[in-house]
Structures are given as structure tokens and as C-alpha cells.
Amino acid sequence: MSNHSVISTDKAPQAIGTYSQAIKAGSVVYLSGQIPLVPATMELVDGDMEAQIEQVFSNLTAVCEAAGGSLQDIVKLNIFLTDLSHFTLVNEVMARHFKQPYPARAAIGVAALPKGAGVEMDGIMDIA
């Protein structure tokens, strides 16, 4: 990976496996999945589903900023939910963090996520 850079910040949860928080390749940054872990404790955020979604956006923001960008630079966002009934809530919270043009996006229902999280998001950012 000689043309790739590892992106890392202590303002987001540390990688808990064989992966990096993000990898930069040219002007493209591939963001690893973020669940609602509080970076300081590495435990799930206290609160309801809205609190979990907000924490994921906070974690993604920290990684985007460490790479020299922002959430607004995300061109593709993948959302994984253990309960698709939270889709409307994701849209409401997302509207607080993004302005048009919104990224391309997928929302996928999954059976389970690490540490019992209800939501995980990953994405691709272009900081050209």
C-alpha cells in the first residue's frame, strides 16, 4: 500500500480488529464502519437510538476531519440498522449533519452489529 495513507485519530473509537479507521488513496478516503462507541470509554453511548445515531456521526466526523475533510465530503454513505423502523430517525438526524447535495446512500437491515449496536455506518469521502 505504498500510495495509501492510514488515517487515525483518538477522537474516534480505536480500531478493535485488523483494520484502520480509514485509508486515504489519492483524494479518496475509505471510512471504516463506525458504531456508537464513545472514544474515551470504548463503550456504547448511553441513551436511545437517536443518541446512537448521533454518536456514529460524531465518530465519522472525527475520522473525516483527521483525513482533512468533513462529513460533507462523503460521496457514498452505507447505513446498517438492526431495525429498519429507525430509518426515518436516521433521515432526521442526518438532515442535521448534511446539506445538499446529499451523498449517495444505502440503508441495509442486518441481524446484528458488533457490541450490540443498533446502527453502523461507513462511507467513501472525496477530498479533491
Sequence and secondary structure as in RCSB ss.txt:
>XXXX:A:sequence
MSNHSVISTDKAPQAIGTYSQAIKAGSVVYLSGQIPLVPATMELVDGDMEAQIEQVFSNLTAVCEAAGGSLQDIV
KLNIFLTDLSHFTLVNEVMARHFKQPYPARAAIGVAALPKGAGVEMDGIMDIA
>XXXX:A:secstr
 TTEEEE  TTS    SSS SEEEETTEEEEEEE SEETTTTEE SS HHHHHHHHHHHHHHHHHHTT  GGGEE
EEEEEES GGGHHHHHHHHHHH  SS  EEEEEE S  GGG SEEEEEEEE  
